[in-house]
Amino acid sequence: MTRALLLALSLGCALAPTSSAQLKKAGSPVGDWEFKTAEHPDSCTISGTMTVAATNKKGSFTCTFKAVQACTRREFKAIHTEQSCVIAQVGSSVEITAKVEKIVRVDPKWMITGMRYAPDDFHVRINESGSEMIGDFESIGEIEPVKFWRTGELLS
């Protein structure tokens, strides 16, 4: 009995994956991305393009993006913005904190006077290959699902 138990334990240890194999390395967010949110309850979506660059600090990045808030049931049809951002990455968790640099255009044009726009922040997880980030968009208490994919890659 003892001999069978020792054999079973040694076999189990030999077949068990090592701890380094269990830890999956997260991809890097550096590069060009496209993104789009799910439709908000007010019939709006936010989509755009983002460029991410590395900094000298591990897990820290800078980014810029152009976003369009497009709506079908609001007084405005679209708001085009340019935003800068910083990114903190810990493992696969990627936190994107934005600052609105400029409201570029509003449709209809007359609504740009006095227009204010809150930054678009994102809380996402990057996959192991670094080809996709999925998580949440957040702005002024509004949270919607968002998906990022590498520029030029086909959506599945």
Biotite code that builds the C-alpha atoms (Angstrom):
import biotite.structure as struc

atoms = struc.array([
    struc.Atom([0.000, 0.000, 0.000], chain_id="A", res_id=1, res_name="MET", atom_name="CA", element="C"),
    struc.Atom([2.758, 2.432, 0.928], chain_id="A", res_id=2, res_name="THR", atom_name="CA", element="C"),
    struc.Atom([4.661, 1.548, -2.209], chain_id="A", res_id=3, res_name="ARG", atom_name="CA", element="C"),
    struc.Atom([1.562, 2.158, -4.400], chain_id="A", res_id=4, res_name="ALA", atom_name="CA", element="C"),
    struc.Atom([0.947, 5.500, -2.686], chain_id="A", res_id=5, res_name="LEU", atom_name="CA", element="C"),
    struc.Atom([4.566, 6.611, -3.246], chain_id="A", res_id=6, res_name="LEU", atom_name="CA", element="C"),
    struc.Atom([4.356, 5.588, -6.899], chain_id="A", res_id=7, res_name="LEU", atom_name="CA", element="C"),
    struc.Atom([1.091, 7.501, -7.374], chain_id="A", res_id=8, res_name="ALA", atom_name="CA", element="C"),
    struc.Atom([2.525, 10.619, -5.681], chain_id="A", res_id=9, res_name="LEU", atom_name="CA", element="C"),
    struc.Atom([5.740, 10.566, -7.703], chain_id="A", res_id=10, res_name="SER", atom_name="CA", element="C"),
    struc.Atom([3.799, 10.064, -10.936], chain_id="A", res_id=11, res_name="LEU", atom_name="CA", element="C"),
    struc.Atom([1.446, 12.916, -10.013], chain_id="A", res_id=12, res_name="GLY", atom_name="CA", element="C"),
    struc.Atom([4.381, 15.245, -9.341], chain_id="A", res_id=13, res_name="CYS", atom_name="CA", element="C"),
    struc.Atom([6.089, 14.280, -12.585], chain_id="A", res_id=14, res_name="ALA", atom_name="CA", element="C"),
    struc.Atom([2.947, 14.907, -14.640], chain_id="A", res_id=15, res_name="LEU", atom_name="CA", element="C"),
    struc.Atom([1.862, 18.106, -12.890], chain_id="A", res_id=16, res_name="ALA", atom_name="CA", element="C"),
    struc.Atom([2.649, 21.319, -14.800], chain_id="A", res_id=17, res_name="PRO", atom_name="CA", element="C"),
    struc.Atom([5.382, 23.473, -13.352], chain_id="A", res_id=18, res_name="THR", atom_name="CA", element="C"),
    struc.Atom([4.456, 26.786, -11.772], chain_id="A", res_id=19, res_name="SER", atom_name="CA", element="C"),
    struc.Atom([6.093, 28.728, -14.620], chain_id="A", res_id=20, res_name="SER", atom_name="CA", element="C"),
    struc.Atom([3.890, 26.893, -17.126], chain_id="A", res_id=21, res_name="ALA", atom_name="CA", element="C"),
    struc.Atom([0.807, 27.875, -15.121], chain_id="A", res_id=22, res_name="GLN", atom_name="CA", element="C"),
    struc.Atom([1.661, 31.602, -15.261], chain_id="A", res_id=23, res_name="LEU", atom_name="CA", element="C"),
    struc.Atom([0.671, 33.018, -18.628], chain_id="A", res_id=24, res_name="LYS", atom_name="CA", element="C"),
    struc.Atom([2.600, 36.042, -19.847], chain_id="A", res_id=25, res_name="LYS", atom_name="CA", element="C"),
    struc.Atom([0.393, 38.961, -20.844], chain_id="A", res_id=26, res_name="ALA", atom_name="CA", element="C"),
    struc.Atom([0.822, 40.646, -24.206], chain_id="A", res_id=27, res_name="GLY", atom_name="CA", element="C"),
    struc.Atom([2.083, 44.205, -24.583], chain_id="A", res_id=28, res_name="SER", atom_name="CA", element="C"),
    struc.Atom([-0.318, 47.042, -25.463], chain_id="A", res_id=29, res_name="PRO", atom_name="CA", element="C"),
    struc.Atom([2.354, 48.883, -27.518], chain_id="A", res_id=30, res_name="VAL", atom_name="CA", element="C"),
    struc.Atom([1.164, 49.584, -31.064], chain_id="A", res_id=31, res_name="GLY", atom_name="CA", element="C"),
    struc.Atom([-1.930, 50.652, -32.975], chain_id="A", res_id=32, res_name="ASP", atom_name="CA", element="C"),
    struc.Atom([-5.459, 49.684, -31.957], chain_id="A", res_id=33, res_name="TRP", atom_name="CA", element="C"),
    struc.Atom([-9.069, 50.136, -32.976], chain_id="A", res_id=34, res_name="GLU", atom_name="CA", element="C"),
    struc.Atom([-11.885, 49.967, -30.429], chain_id="A", res_id=35, res_name="PHE", atom_name="CA", element="C"),
    struc.Atom([-15.650, 50.049, -30.125], chain_id="A", res_id=36, res_name="LYS", atom_name="CA", element="C"),
    struc.Atom([-18.080, 49.978, -27.211], chain_id="A", res_id=37, res_name="THR", atom_name="CA", element="C"),
    struc.Atom([-21.381, 48.189, -27.027], chain_id="A", res_id=38, res_name="ALA", atom_name="CA", element="C"),
    struc.Atom([-24.370, 50.470, -27.596], chain_id="A", res_id=39, res_name="GLU", atom_name="CA", element="C"),
    struc.Atom([-25.185, 52.621, -24.560], chain_id="A", res_id=40, res_name="HIS", atom_name="CA", element="C"),
    struc.Atom([-28.788, 52.799, -23.320], chain_id="A", res_id=41, res_name="PRO", atom_name="CA", element="C"),
    struc.Atom([-29.006, 56.261, -24.944], chain_id="A", res_id=42, res_name="ASP", atom_name="CA", element="C"),
    struc.Atom([-28.336, 54.642, -28.372], chain_id="A", res_id=43, res_name="SER", atom_name="CA", element="C"),
    struc.Atom([-24.725, 55.844, -28.588], chain_id="A", res_id=44, res_name="CYS", atom_name="CA", element="C"),
    struc.Atom([-21.492, 53.960, -29.281], chain_id="A", res_id=45, res_name="THR", atom_name="CA", element="C"),
    struc.Atom([-17.913, 55.128, -28.927], chain_id="A", res_id=46, res_name="ILE", atom_name="CA", element="C"),
    struc.Atom([-15.300, 53.939, -31.396], chain_id="A", res_id=47, res_name="SER", atom_name="CA", element="C"),
    struc.Atom([-11.885, 55.051, -32.487], chain_id="A", res_id=48, res_name="GLY", atom_name="CA", element="C"),
    struc.Atom([-8.198, 54.438, -33.001], chain_id="A", res_id=49, res_name="THR", atom_name="CA", element="C"),
    struc.Atom([-5.427, 54.460, -30.392], chain_id="A", res_id=50, res_name="MET", atom_name="CA", element="C"),
    struc.Atom([-1.632, 54.458, -30.552], chain_id="A", res_id=51, res_name="THR", atom_name="CA", element="C"),
    struc.Atom([0.289, 53.177, -27.504], chain_id="A", res_id=52, res_name="VAL", atom_name="CA", element="C"),
    struc.Atom([4.001, 53.846, -26.844], chain_id="A", res_id=53, res_name="ALA", atom_name="CA", element="C"),
    struc.Atom([6.323, 52.427, -24.189], chain_id="A", res_id=54, res_name="ALA", atom_name="CA", element="C"),
    struc.Atom([7.951, 54.573, -21.505], chain_id="A", res_id=55, res_name="THR", atom_name="CA", element="C"),
    struc.Atom([11.115, 53.994, -19.461], chain_id="A", res_id=56, res_name="ASN", atom_name="CA", element="C"),
    struc.Atom([9.044, 52.604, -16.585], chain_id="A", res_id=57, res_name="LYS", atom_name="CA", element="C"),
    struc.Atom([7.975, 48.943, -16.658], chain_id="A", res_id=58, res_name="LYS", atom_name="CA", element="C"),
    struc.Atom([4.215, 48.560, -17.001], chain_id="A", res_id=59, res_name="GLY", atom_name="CA", element="C"),
    struc.Atom([3.756, 52.233, -17.886], chain_id="A", res_id=60, res_name="SER", atom_name="CA", element="C"),
    struc.Atom([2.787, 53.549, -21.329], chain_id="A", res_id=61, res_name="PHE", atom_name="CA", element="C"),
    struc.Atom([1.562, 56.722, -23.007], chain_id="A", res_id=62, res_name="THR", atom_name="CA", element="C"),
    struc.Atom([-1.105, 56.883, -25.668], chain_id="A", res_id=63, res_name="CYS", atom_name="CA", element="C"),
    struc.Atom([-3.179, 59.111, -27.896], chain_id="A", res_id=64, res_name="THR", atom_name="CA", element="C"),
    struc.Atom([-6.499, 58.365, -29.494], chain_id="A", res_id=65, res_name="PHE", atom_name="CA", element="C"),
    struc.Atom([-9.237, 59.738, -31.671], chain_id="A", res_id=66, res_name="LYS", atom_name="CA", element="C"),
    struc.Atom([-12.756, 58.814, -30.595], chain_id="A", res_id=67, res_name="ALA", atom_name="CA", element="C"),
    struc.Atom([-16.199, 59.306, -32.112], chain_id="A", res_id=68, res_name="VAL", atom_name="CA", element="C"),
    struc.Atom([-19.331, 59.168, -30.002], chain_id="A", res_id=69, res_name="GLN", atom_name="CA", element="C"),
    struc.Atom([-22.052, 58.362, -32.535], chain_id="A", res_id=70, res_name="ALA", atom_name="CA", element="C"),
    struc.Atom([-25.730, 58.465, -31.541], chain_id="A", res_id=71, res_name="CYS", atom_name="CA", element="C"),
    struc.Atom([-28.980, 57.630, -33.279], chain_id="A", res_id=72, res_name="THR", atom_name="CA", element="C"),
    struc.Atom([-31.538, 58.985, -30.780], chain_id="A", res_id=73, res_name="ARG", atom_name="CA", element="C"),
    struc.Atom([-29.928, 62.118, -29.350], chain_id="A", res_id=74, res_name="ARG", atom_name="CA", element="C"),
    struc.Atom([-29.953, 65.743, -30.426], chain_id="A", res_id=75, res_name="GLU", atom_name="CA", element="C"),
    struc.Atom([-26.354, 65.413, -31.606], chain_id="A", res_id=76, res_name="PHE", atom_name="CA", element="C"),
    struc.Atom([-25.361, 62.755, -34.145], chain_id="A", res_id=77, res_name="LYS", atom_name="CA", element="C"),
    struc.Atom([-21.601, 62.610, -33.443], chain_id="A", res_id=78, res_name="ALA", atom_name="CA", element="C"),
    struc.Atom([-18.832, 64.111, -31.335], chain_id="A", res_id=79, res_name="ILE", atom_name="CA", element="C"),
    struc.Atom([-15.246, 63.720, -32.587], chain_id="A", res_id=80, res_name="HIS", atom_name="CA", element="C"),
    struc.Atom([-12.474, 64.080, -29.984], chain_id="A", res_id=81, res_name="THR", atom_name="CA", element="C"),
    struc.Atom([-8.707, 63.818, -29.666], chain_id="A", res_id=82, res_name="GLU", atom_name="CA", element="C"),
    struc.Atom([-7.481, 62.514, -26.304], chain_id="A", res_id=83, res_name="GLN", atom_name="CA", element="C"),
    struc.Atom([-4.162, 61.733, -24.643], chain_id="A", res_id=84, res_name="SER", atom_name="CA", element="C"),
    struc.Atom([-3.793, 58.978, -22.086], chain_id="A", res_id=85, res_name="CYS", atom_name="CA", element="C"),
    struc.Atom([-1.564, 57.070, -19.711], chain_id="A", res_id=86, res_name="VAL", atom_name="CA", element="C"),
    struc.Atom([-1.652, 53.315, -19.274], chain_id="A", res_id=87, res_name="ILE", atom_name="CA", element="C"),
    struc.Atom([-0.767, 51.188, -16.266], chain_id="A", res_id=88, res_name="ALA", atom_name="CA", element="C"),
    struc.Atom([-0.383, 47.461, -16.944], chain_id="A", res_id=89, res_name="GLN", atom_name="CA", element="C"),
    struc.Atom([-0.124, 44.830, -14.207], chain_id="A", res_id=90, res_name="VAL", atom_name="CA", element="C"),
    struc.Atom([-0.154, 41.348, -15.685], chain_id="A", res_id=91, res_name="GLY", atom_name="CA", element="C"),
    struc.Atom([-3.037, 41.214, -18.133], chain_id="A", res_id=92, res_name="SER", atom_name="CA", element="C"),
    struc.Atom([-4.875, 44.127, -16.488], chain_id="A", res_id=93, res_name="SER", atom_name="CA", element="C"),
    struc.Atom([-4.616, 47.363, -18.495], chain_id="A", res_id=94, res_name="VAL", atom_name="CA", element="C"),
    struc.Atom([-5.940, 50.637, -17.054], chain_id="A", res_id=95, res_name="GLU", atom_name="CA", element="C"),
    struc.Atom([-6.257, 53.507, -19.559], chain_id="A", res_id=96, res_name="ILE", atom_name="CA", element="C"),
    struc.Atom([-6.809, 56.975, -18.081], chain_id="A", res_id=97, res_name="THR", atom_name="CA", element="C"),
    struc.Atom([-7.586, 59.694, -20.627], chain_id="A", res_id=98, res_name="ALA", atom_name="CA", element="C"),
    struc.Atom([-7.568, 63.474, -20.917], chain_id="A", res_id=99, res_name="LYS", atom_name="CA", element="C"),
    struc.Atom([-9.604, 65.289, -23.587], chain_id="A", res_id=100, res_name="VAL", atom_name="CA", element="C"),
    struc.Atom([-7.237, 67.437, -25.623], chain_id="A", res_id=101, res_name="GLU", atom_name="CA", element="C"),
    struc.Atom([-9.698, 68.728, -28.185], chain_id="A", res_id=102, res_name="LYS", atom_name="CA", element="C"),
    struc.Atom([-13.276, 68.454, -29.385], chain_id="A", res_id=103, res_name="ILE", atom_name="CA", element="C"),
    struc.Atom([-12.588, 68.340, -33.117], chain_id="A", res_id=104, res_name="VAL", atom_name="CA", element="C"),
    struc.Atom([-16.090, 68.328, -34.572], chain_id="A", res_id=105, res_name="ARG", atom_name="CA", element="C"),
    struc.Atom([-19.738, 67.995, -33.574], chain_id="A", res_id=106, res_name="VAL", atom_name="CA", element="C"),
    struc.Atom([-22.666, 67.057, -35.793], chain_id="A", res_id=107, res_name="ASP", atom_name="CA", element="C"),
    struc.Atom([-24.705, 69.251, -35.991], chain_id="A", res_id=108, res_name="PRO", atom_name="CA", element="C"),
    struc.Atom([-22.020, 71.973, -36.116], chain_id="A", res_id=109, res_name="LYS", atom_name="CA", element="C"),
    struc.Atom([-23.949, 74.540, -34.087], chain_id="A", res_id=110, res_name="TRP", atom_name="CA", element="C"),
    struc.Atom([-23.713, 72.326, -30.980], chain_id="A", res_id=111, res_name="MET", atom_name="CA", element="C"),
    struc.Atom([-19.940, 72.735, -30.660], chain_id="A", res_id=112, res_name="ILE", atom_name="CA", element="C"),
    struc.Atom([-20.393, 76.105, -28.917], chain_id="A", res_id=113, res_name="THR", atom_name="CA", element="C"),
    struc.Atom([-20.166, 75.385, -25.205], chain_id="A", res_id=114, res_name="GLY", atom_name="CA", element="C"),
    struc.Atom([-19.743, 71.615, -25.802], chain_id="A", res_id=115, res_name="MET", atom_name="CA", element="C"),
    struc.Atom([-18.064, 69.756, -22.961], chain_id="A", res_id=116, res_name="ARG", atom_name="CA", element="C"),
    struc.Atom([-16.883, 66.166, -23.157], chain_id="A", res_id=117, res_name="TYR", atom_name="CA", element="C"),
    struc.Atom([-15.706, 63.881, -20.359], chain_id="A", res_id=118, res_name="ALA", atom_name="CA", element="C"),
    struc.Atom([-12.610, 61.698, -20.910], chain_id="A", res_id=119, res_name="PRO", atom_name="CA", element="C"),
    struc.Atom([-13.047, 58.121, -22.122], chain_id="A", res_id=120, res_name="ASP", atom_name="CA", element="C"),
    struc.Atom([-11.347, 55.736, -19.659], chain_id="A", res_id=121, res_name="ASP", atom_name="CA", element="C"),
    struc.Atom([-10.967, 51.985, -20.135], chain_id="A", res_id=122, res_name="PHE", atom_name="CA", element="C"),
    struc.Atom([-10.448, 49.017, -17.791], chain_id="A", res_id=123, res_name="HIS", atom_name="CA", element="C"),
    struc.Atom([-9.478, 46.046, -19.964], chain_id="A", res_id=124, res_name="VAL", atom_name="CA", element="C"),
    struc.Atom([-7.546, 42.761, -20.007], chain_id="A", res_id=125, res_name="ARG", atom_name="CA", element="C"),
    struc.Atom([-5.078, 42.022, -22.782], chain_id="A", res_id=126, res_name="ILE", atom_name="CA", element="C"),
    struc.Atom([-4.825, 38.488, -24.100], chain_id="A", res_id=127, res_name="ASN", atom_name="CA", element="C"),
    struc.Atom([-1.601, 36.482, -24.067], chain_id="A", res_id=128, res_name="GLU", atom_name="CA", element="C"),
    struc.Atom([-0.781, 37.141, -27.728], chain_id="A", res_id=129, res_name="SER", atom_name="CA", element="C"),
    struc.Atom([-1.419, 40.875, -27.315], chain_id="A", res_id=130, res_name="GLY", atom_name="CA", element="C"),
    struc.Atom([-3.913, 40.930, -30.186], chain_id="A", res_id=131, res_name="SER", atom_name="CA", element="C"),
    struc.Atom([-7.064, 41.852, -28.251], chain_id="A", res_id=132, res_name="GLU", atom_name="CA", element="C"),
    struc.Atom([-8.179, 43.773, -25.158], chain_id="A", res_id=133, res_name="MET", atom_name="CA", element="C"),
    struc.Atom([-11.649, 43.294, -23.695], chain_id="A", res_id=134, res_name="ILE", atom_name="CA", element="C"),
    struc.Atom([-13.269, 44.996, -20.716], chain_id="A", res_id=135, res_name="GLY", atom_name="CA", element="C"),
    struc.Atom([-15.141, 48.153, -19.808], chain_id="A", res_id=136, res_name="ASP", atom_name="CA", element="C"),
    struc.Atom([-15.387, 51.720, -21.061], chain_id="A", res_id=137, res_name="PHE", atom_name="CA", element="C"),
    struc.Atom([-16.106, 54.236, -18.290], chain_id="A", res_id=138, res_name="GLU", atom_name="CA", element="C"),
    struc.Atom([-16.990, 57.924, -18.393], chain_id="A", res_id=139, res_name="SER", atom_name="CA", element="C"),
    struc.Atom([-18.938, 60.014, -15.870], chain_id="A", res_id=140, res_name="ILE", atom_name="CA", element="C"),
    struc.Atom([-20.351, 56.920, -14.192], chain_id="A", res_id=141, res_name="GLY", atom_name="CA", element="C"),
    struc.Atom([-21.417, 55.281, -17.446], chain_id="A", res_id=142, res_name="GLU", atom_name="CA", element="C"),
    struc.Atom([-19.951, 51.805, -17.992], chain_id="A", res_id=143, res_name="ILE", atom_name="CA", element="C"),
    struc.Atom([-20.250, 49.778, -21.196], chain_id="A", res_id=144, res_name="GLU", atom_name="CA", element="C"),
    struc.Atom([-18.407, 46.764, -22.607], chain_id="A", res_id=145, res_name="PRO", atom_name="CA", element="C"),
    struc.Atom([-15.542, 47.585, -24.999], chain_id="A", res_id=146, res_name="VAL", atom_name="CA", element="C"),
    struc.Atom([-13.340, 45.592, -27.344], chain_id="A", res_id=147, res_name="LYS", atom_name="CA", element="C"),
    struc.Atom([-9.928, 46.616, -28.713], chain_id="A", res_id=148, res_name="PHE", atom_name="CA", element="C"),
    struc.Atom([-8.205, 44.871, -31.619], chain_id="A", res_id=149, res_name="TRP", atom_name="CA", element="C"),
    struc.Atom([-4.961, 45.508, -33.462], chain_id="A", res_id=150, res_name="ARG", atom_name="CA", element="C"),
    struc.Atom([-5.332, 47.880, -36.406], chain_id="A", res_id=151, res_name="THR", atom_name="CA", element="C"),
    struc.Atom([-5.722, 45.976, -39.650], chain_id="A", res_id=152, res_name="GLY", atom_name="CA", element="C"),
    struc.Atom([-6.779, 42.690, -38.025], chain_id="A", res_id=153, res_name="GLU", atom_name="CA", element="C"),
    struc.Atom([-10.114, 41.165, -38.946], chain_id="A", res_id=154, res_name="LEU", atom_name="CA", element="C"),
    struc.Atom([-12.811, 40.810, -36.317], chain_id="A", res_id=155, res_name="LEU", atom_name="CA", element="C"),
    struc.Atom([-14.041, 37.297, -35.613], chain_id="A", res_id=156, res_name="SER", atom_name="CA", element="C"),
])
